[in-house]
Amino acid sequence: MAEATLSDDPAISAPAPSENAPPDTAAAQEQSELQKQVARRRTFGIISHPDAGKTTLTEKMLLLGGVIHEAGTIKARKADRHATSDWMDMEKERGISVTSSVMQFPHGGRVLNLLDTPGHQDFSEDTYRVLTAVDSALMVLDNAAGVEQQTEKLMEVCRMRQIPILTFINKLDRDGLPPLDLLEDIEETLGIETAPLSWPIGMGRRFRGTYSLAGNELHLYAKKRSEQERLDVTDLQDPRLDDALGADPADQLRFDVELVREAGNDFDLDKYRAGEQTPVFFGSALHGFGVEELLDTFVEIAPPPQPRPTTERAVSPQEDDFSGFVFKIQANMDERHRDRVAFLRVCSGRFQQGMTLRHQRTGQETRTGRAMTFMAEEREGAEVAWPGDIIGLHNHGTIKIGDSFTAEDTTLVAADEELRFTGVPSFAPEHFRKVHIDDPFRAKHLGKGLTQLSEEGAIQVFCPMHGGSTYIVGAVGPLQFDVTIERLDAEYDVAATLGAAPYERARWVEAPDTKDGDALLEDFKNQFETNLFTDAEGSLAYLARNDWRLERTVEEWPRLAFHATKEHV
């Protein structure tokens, strides 16, 4: 693979704007600075099945980026050290990620925005929304398990959005499936072509390292990163290969490399960026082996920030005017302040601390004097941000998932162009519970807590269409209910329990845009009053007791639309 160098990239070496430059020159230099910063950004998510090693790999990347000095592991959690990207109490106690984290770090002259996502399927909705904010993804597989169910679901989302995927096959220091079987599993199960860029030498106790098919280097494995070595071996017949590995492993490597180069797929940058091919690396995240090679390649081939669709048109990251959209809301990241933070992906232009933004849904102005950037739960002021970066806006209940923002003083607003970014979904829940509160005097606090948790997208809250004090909460996965009860207690001082609810399916109901559409919807409401609820945004939802009842209702009311997903615009 021919690798580009930073010196070859004109965007990296573009001059910084001068404060004393004439107006026309300053504008040109500002545009040059924008192009430079866009070219440097790589915004990506990490996806995997639980226990594939995603969080461990994340931390090894942060170590390479120099933003942390010690990685937390599952074993270390017993000594009260936790993974940097896992900050909620439940995450620390159970050793799983239940909410997405945002981390920014440098590598190879680039600025990487890493969105670590929950691996557990019960929190997949958060992961789906995070994937709307990335330009590429890194897929982590356990070499003993290959492609697992949750990975398949996440891959479907990536394919729908044509997100480029780079694959890291982890845990080569443990026994697992043969490498060729793993590649075949990826291609057959996920329907994507593989292009291995490294090749393992043994596995488990016999794991000796990897050979870089792209760089013709032998990477020798050791548990300590300081003891890992690299050896330039362009000619596989080089006797140094035998000296380093032993005769039998060296001969096996020669056979494997010849087979892969003869029968495998060459790396194709266009196919990768189109989501049709995934480059594959092998390694051990626990011991930091193969991670640097993975990152070195990733920053060269992964796409920079891409255009984003809106209701009007696609917005290019190179446009001067600032724009962005909210893909996540997190409450109470800081226990001292009980705050709510909206995570905003910058799509175009330059963000500067203190600038005034226009909230497209409400038309109101929003001051950004306290905008922030993240390192998991750590935060600092966001003085400047560029397309691809993630910033946090303080939210007092006015910002919702899917909301779009532009700079107040822009040509977009002057031209009366409303830019509302699309493609941020909510999914119909599949599990339902009734909420019971122990102390009725805490009912107001319960309502506030449920409302804020629903704003995050963690759960969905349904109230009876014609009023009533009964809350029905819905979730994509039942573990979300445990999170809800724990957070209500810890963050809102509300002791609540969840009981069974007689529903199995939910659909948002929409009337046709015709003269009799409203009347048709009223007839439906009168007939199904006990099954109709409104969600936190006031949208009408039909809750069915089972699949048969839902199918029957859809058949009986063919002119109404029953939606399994709802897009935030």
N, C-alpha and C positions, 0 to 999 in steps of 0.2 A: 504494500500500500504506500503510495506516495503521500507523505505527510507535509502539510503546509507549515511554514515557520512563521513566527510572529513578525519577523522582519519583512516577510513577503506581504503582509496584510497592511494596505495603505490606511485602513481605518484605525489601526492601533497606533500608527506613528503620526496621526494628524495633529497639527499644532493646536495648542489651547488658545481660546480667544483672549485678546488683549483688552484691558479696561479702557485704554486710551485710543483705540482704533476708531476710525470714522464709522458712522452708522452703517453704511452698506457693508464695509469690511467686517464690522462686528457681527452683523447678521449672518454673513457668510461663514465666519469663524464659529459662530454658535451652531450653525447647521453642521459644520464639520465636526464639532465636538459631539453633537447628537449622534452623527453617524459612527464616530469612534466608540462611543459608549454602547450603542446598540450592538455593534460588532463584537464587543467584549462580553456581552451577557449570554449566559446559558441558564435557562430556567427549566427545571425538570422535576419530576416526581419519581419516587421509588415505589414500586409495586411488588407484592409477593404474597404468597400464602403464609399464614402464621408459622413462625419458627423456622423460616428459611434463612434467617440471619440478616434481615433488612436493617434493623436498628444497629446491629454490630457493624455492618458495612458503612452505614451513615457516619458512625463515630470515627471509623478509620479514615474516612474522607475528611472529616473535620480536623483530625490530627494532622493529616497531610497539609491541610490549609492553614495550620498554625493557630486555629481559633480555640482549641482546647489542648490540654497537655496530658490528660489521662482519660481513657475511655471506660465507661461503666459497662459491666457485663451482667448477665443473669446471675452468675455466681457471686459477683461483687455486691449484688443487691442485698445479699444476706449480711453483708458488713455495712449496710446502710449507705452504699454508694449506688446510685441509680443512673440509668442511661440518660445522657444529656437531653435527648429529644423527648423523653417521657417525664412529664412534670406533674400530672395529676396524681393524687394519693392512690387511686385505684390502679393506675398504671404501675406505680412503684410496688404495690402489694402483690399484684397478679402477674407482673412481668410481661404485660402486653401493652401495645399502644392503642388507646381508644379515642384519640383526637389527633388531628394533623398538626404538625409543627413546621415552622418556616425558619430556615437557616441560610445565611449568606456567608460565603467564604471565597478566598482567591485560590486560583491554581493555574499555573502555566500562562500567566498574563491575562487570564480571563476572570470574570466575576461570576461565580456560580450561585444561583438561587435554588436551594434544594427544599422541596416540599415533601417532608416525611409523612407518610399516610398510614392509617391503621391497617394492619394486615388481616385482622379478624373480620369475617364476613358480616357479623352483626353491625359493623360500623362502616359498611361499604358505601353508604350514601355520602358520607363525608369524603371518602376517597374519590367517588365519581365527580363530585363538585370540584375537588382539587385538580382533577385532570382537565378541567375546563380552563385552568389558569397556567398550564405548562406548555412548553413547545416540544418537549421530548420526554421520554421515560426510561428508567433503568429497571429491568425486570430481574429479580433475584430468585434463583431456583436452588432447592436442596438437591445435591447430586444423588441422594439415596431415594428421593421421592419423585423427581422429575416434575412434570407439569401437574399441578393439583387444581382442585375445583375452583377455589377463589381466584387463582391466576387466570383461569379460563374466562371468568366473568370480567375481570379487569381488562383482559386483552380485548374482549368484545367492545368495551368502551373506547379503548385506544384505537381500535380499527375503525369505529364509527367516526372518530375525529381525525383519522389518518395521522396519529401521533407516532413519530419514529421511536423504535424500541431498541435498546442495547441490552444484551443479556449477560448476566454474571452467574455462572454455575458455581455454587458455594460448597464449602465443607469437603474439599478434596482430601483433607487430612483424615477423613473418615471413609470407610468403605461405602461404595455406592454403585450405581449403574454404570456400565461401560460408556465411554464418551460418545461413541457412534449411536448407541441406543438413546442417549439423551438428546442428541441432535434430531434423530428420527422422531422422538416423542414430541419435540417442539414443532416440527414441521407438520406432523399428522394431526396433532391435537389442536394446535393453534392456527394452522393454515398459513404459516409464514416461512419463507425460505431462510435457512441459516447460513452464516458465513463465519466459521471459526477463525479468530485472529490469534488465538493462543491454543496450545495443545498440552494436555496433562501427561506427566510421566509417572505412571503408577497411581495408586490411591491408598488411603488408609495408612497403615504402617509402612507401606512400600512407596509412598508418595515422595518423589524426589524433586519435583518442581514442574515448570512448564517451559515450553519452547515457543517463542514469539514467531508466529508465521508471518507477521507483518514486518518485524524488525530483525529477524534472523538472530535472535539472542536466546541464550540458555539462561533461564532464571532458576537458581538453585534454592530450594525451600529450606527454611529453618523457622523454628517457633518464634525466635526473637528476630525482629525486623533488622536489627543491627548486624545480624549474622547472615542475612540473606545476600546472595551474590548474583552478579550478572556476568555472563561470558559471551563475547561476540563469536558466534559460530555460523558463519555464512555457508560454509561447506560442511554438510552433515557427515562427511567421511573424515573430518578432522579428528585425529586421535585424541585430542583433548576432551572430546565428548566421552570416550571410553574411560579416560582418566577420572572425569568428574562424576560419571554415573555408574560405571561398571560396564562390562561387555554386554551382558544380557539386556539391561534397561536401555543401553545406547542402541543396540540393534533393533529393539522393539520400537524405539522412537523413530529411527530411520524408516522402518516399515510403515508406521502410522502416518508420518508426515508425507511420505510418497503417496500413500493411499488417499489421504485427505486432499492433497494438491491435485491428484489425478481425478478423483470422483466427486470432490466437494465443490462448493460454489465460491467463486472469487468475490471479494467484497466489492460492492457497487454503491457508491455514494448516493446516486439518484434513487436507487431502489430503497436504500435505507431511509432516506428522508421522505420517501413516499409511503413508508410503512409497509413495504413489501418484503423487506429483508432485515434480519436482525444479526448484527455482528455478535459473536459469542466469545467470552473470556472465561477461563477457569481459575479458581484460586481458593483461598481460605481467608474469609473476612476476619475470623477470630484472631489470626496471627498476622493480619495485615499483608498477606501474600497475594500478589496479583492486583491489588487495589490501585497502586500507583500507575501501573501499565494501563489499567482500565481508565483511570482519570486522564492520563496523558492523551489517550486516543479520543476519549469522549469530548474533551474541550476543542479538539481539532475538527471532529466530524459532526457533532451535534449542531442543529440549526440555531442561529441567533433568534431573537424575538421575531415572531411572524405577524402578518396582518390579522386583525380580529373582526369578525362579522358583527354588524349592528342591524337594526331594523331598516336603516337607510342605505348603508354601503359598507364595504370593508375599510377599516382604518389601518393605515400603514404606520409602523413604529417610527418611520422617518418624518412624519408630519410634525411641524413645529409646535402645534397646539397640544397642550396636555389633555389626556383622557385616560380613563381607567374604569374598572368595574369591581364590585365586591363579590367575592366567591365564598366567603366564610365569615361568620361572626362567632366570637368566643367571649363568654361572660366570665367575669371573676378570675382573669388570669393573675391579677394582683389582689390577693386576699385582703390587703390593707385598705384598698380603695373600692373594692366591689365594682370594678369597672367593666365595661363592655367595649370590645375592640372589633372594628370591622377591618378585615384583611382585604386590601385593594391591590389588584394587579395593574401596574402602570402599562398602558397600551401604546401611548404615543407622547412625544414631547418631553419636557423636563419638569419635574416636580421640585419646588423649592419650599422650604419650611416657611409657614406664615402666609402662603398664597391663598387667595380666596377661590373656592371651587363652587361650581353650580351643580346642585343635586338635581339630575334630570327628571326624576320621577315627581319630585315636589316643586321644582322650580326655585327652591330656596338657596340662599348662599350658605356656604359652610366654611368657617375659618379653620386653618390647619396649623395653628401655632404649636400644637402638641403632637403632631404626627410622629410616628416612630418606625424603626426597623427592629428586626427580631433575631435572637439566637435562642430558639426554643422559648422558655419563659423569660429570658433576659431581653431587655429592650433598651434602646437609646434613641435620642432624637434623630429624625430623618431630615438632615439638612438639605440633601439633594437626592433625588431618585430618578432613574431613567427607565425606558421601556424594558420590561422583563422583571424589574424589581417589584418586591412586595412591600407595601407600607401599611401601617396600622393607623386608623382614624378612630378617635374616641367617639363612642356612639351613645347617645342619650335616649335611645329608643326610636330614633327617626330613620336610621339606616337599616335596610333589609338586604338579605342575600339577593344578588342580581342587580342591585342598584348601580347606575352609571353616573360618573362624574366627569365634568370638563372644567377647564379653567374659566373663571367668570369673564375675564377680559381677553376674549379670543375672537378670531374671525369666524369661528363656527357659530358662536352665539350671535354675533352681529348679523350673520346670514340666516338667522332663525333656524339653524339646523339642529335638530334634536338627535343626539347620538345615544341610542340605548343598545348596549351590547346584549347579544342573544346567546343561547346555548347553555344557560345555568339551570339545571333541572332540580325538581323535587320528585320523589317517587312515591307512589301509593304504598302506605304501610301494609305489612302482611301479618302483624301481630297487634293485639288490642288489649287494653286493660282499663278498668274503672279505677278512679283515684278516690281513696278514702283518707280523710284527715282525722287525726286523733283529737285535736283541739280546734273546735269550730271558730274560736277567736283568731286563729291563724289563717282563716280562709282568704283574706286579702293578700297575705304573703304567699300563700299557695298559688293564687292566680298570677301574681307577679313572677314567681319562679317559673311556673309552667310557660308563661308567655315568653320570658327571656330564653328559656331552653328551646322553645319552638323556633324562636328567631335564629338560633344557631343552626337549626336544621337537624339537631340531635334527635328530637322527637317531633311528632305532630299532635297538636291538641285540638280536639273537636268538642264543640258545645252544641246542645240540642238547638235545632233551628228556631224553636219558639221559646227559648229561654230555659232556665233551670240551672241548678247548682251542680249538676253531675258533669264531671270532666271525663272524657274518653281520651286516652293517650294511645297513639299508634306509633309503631317503629318498624323499620325494615328487619331488625334482628332483636330477639328477646333480651340479649345482654344489655341493650340500651335502657331497659327498664331498671336494671340494677344501678346503672349510672345515674338515672333520673332520681331514684330514691336517695342515693348517697349524696348527690349534689343538692337536692332540696334540703337535706338535713344539714350538710356542712356549710352551704353558702347562703341559705335563706332561713335557717333555723325552723324548718317545718318538718314535723314528724308525720309522714304519710305512709300508707300501705297501698298496694295495688291488688285488686281483685279481678276475677274473671269477667270478661265482657263478651256478649253473645254475637260477636262479629268476626268474620274471617277475611273479608275483602272490602276495599274502599275504592271509590272512583269519584273524580270530580265531574260534576254535571254541568253541561253548557247547552243553552237553548240555541236553535238555529236563528240566523240573522234574517228573519222574515217578519212580515206584519203580524202573524199569529204566534211568533216565537214566545213572547211573554205569556200569552194565554196558555200555551202548551205547557210551559214550565209551571205555571200556577196549578194546572190540573195534576201534574206530576207531584207537586208538593202536597196537595190535598190528599192524594192517594197513599203517599209514603211518608207521612209526617213523622212517624216514630223512627224511621230509618235515615232521616235527613239531619245533617249537622253543618255547622260552619267551622272552617278552620281559623287559624289565628289571623289570616289575612282577609277573612270574610267571604272566602269562596265556598260555594255550596258543594257538599260532599255527600254521596250516598254510601252508607255502610250496610253491606249485605251479610246475612248470617252464614252463607256458604257459597261455593262456586255455582251450584245449580240455581240458587235464587238470583245471583248476579246475571248469569246467562239468560235466564228467563226474563228478567227485567229489561235487559238490553234488547232482546227480541221483541218485547211488547211495546217498546218506545223507540222505534228505529230512527226517529227524527231528532232525538236528543243525542248529544255526544257524551260518552262516558270515557274519561281520560285516566289512564294509569300513570301518567306523568304530567307535571305542570311546570312550565318554563317560567322562570323569573325574568321579567323585562322591566 
